[in-house]
């Protein structure tokens, strides 16, 4: 690649990343506000505990099929990125017809079999009177949210088509509508009940509001993309049965194994909740802490994966192997630069983070302590979670969906074993540590397989880079802990603004150290990033 082309590619990549970052940031902020509203209204009580069990399968399908970087999105982008725009509409309409038909049957089945499916997800609920109350709420919530199965497929296909047409803003910001719908429902309920909203006898009403708000949000996510698809010539709402279209066959070749592979990954979430159903308040704690990690992780994930997936696909030919290896390194280094310092900050500052974000009304200090312990476990795995996703997308771009699927099958059994061992040793945090272990092992296997598939990776060069980044993250954690401890000796550890000030000082100090270390490493990824910031600021 010539120097001018390289610079053009870098600007294009940075431009896409900027659009995705801003849109995703707005969406994630609303997602955080949504979770704060849930925490303030219901704490870790029956309504939200039931919701986390009821949401497992509908939410699993929404994330799996409808999520950006999910298998439907990835398959559509991988195929459309290589084809002329005139071929897009027939292909998208045919895939939508096939997927919509299948998922309609899935939706009906979910409604009919809600009772046994909740028992499958959370068998521990049937063993106590409190658990039976949570189970009853969860069944109703599950039936209300079942249509999300159909909506998920439509959302994922539409967003993949939009990204393939270089339209990134709408897919990245669309989850905002789901958050707004849920926040609106909680606000209306709070106006009706006032302070009584936190009382146990209103748990059923609160649970229904959570379920309906979630379903309405998914409907809005789908409706908002329909006009954009029409205007872009990417298909309309009509049936098309051209299943022999080569593009359709190419999409299904990637989509089916990719869906199974990603589905196997989400089965690990079910496994965690299976064990969590025997631990009071564990499901709610997993959700609250998970969101604190997923908020920055989701933003950075979209910034890295969304612009890189089409690039990986265009470099899939053997003649482009060297450029593909460079892009893989670039994506992984950006993952390390962003994830490792955030991981260090969240591990050392977990309790004040949880207290600042959630601790009000129904969410008290005991809940903060419980959630903080789970957050620390989540934070440890941020780099391997995103790093594994980067490598999976490389396999998809190479037209290989079978390898991630096979590894995911192995991971299910590995996760069950680790869950059983670690939940006994660490309780609820052990469930998260099991997932971290699975992702770490998966990432190592993917790297080993890519080394063979791409005729060798530059291991020595990569080792030096990541050793430096890990060292910088350890220094970040040490500085954050030291500054927090010093602040607490002077200011104490009570009061929202005191905690916020301590978090700000500790985080800024830790990030400053990491920034200095990374600048000394002279990484080209940092130069590109800094140059883009200077260009935007006119410096």
Secondary structure by P-SEA (a helix, b strand, c coil): ccaaaaaaaaaaaaaaaaaaaaaaaaaaaaaaaaaaaaaacccccaaaaaaaaaacaaaaaaaaccccccaaaaaaaaacccccccccaaaaaaaaaaaaaaaaaaaaaaaaaaaaaaaaacccccccaaaaaaaaaaaaaaaaacaaaaaaaaaaaaaaaaaaacccccccccaaaaaaaaaaaaaaaaaacccccccccaaaaaaaaaaaaaaaaaaaaaaaaaaaaaaacccccccccccccaaaaaaaaaaaaaaaaaaaaaaaaaaaaaaaccccaaaaaaaaaaaaaaaaaaaaaaaccaaaaaaaaaaccccaaaaaaaaaaaaaaaaaaccaaaaaaaaaaaaaaaaaccccccccaaaaaaaaaaaaaaaacaaaaaaaaaaaaaaaaaccaaaaaaaaaaaaaaaaaaaaaaaaaccaaaaaaaaaaaaaaaaaaaaaaaaaaacccaaaaaaaaaaaaaaaaaaaaaaaaaaaaaaaaccccccaaaaaaaaaaaaaaaaaaaaaaaaaaccaaaaaaaaaaaaaacc
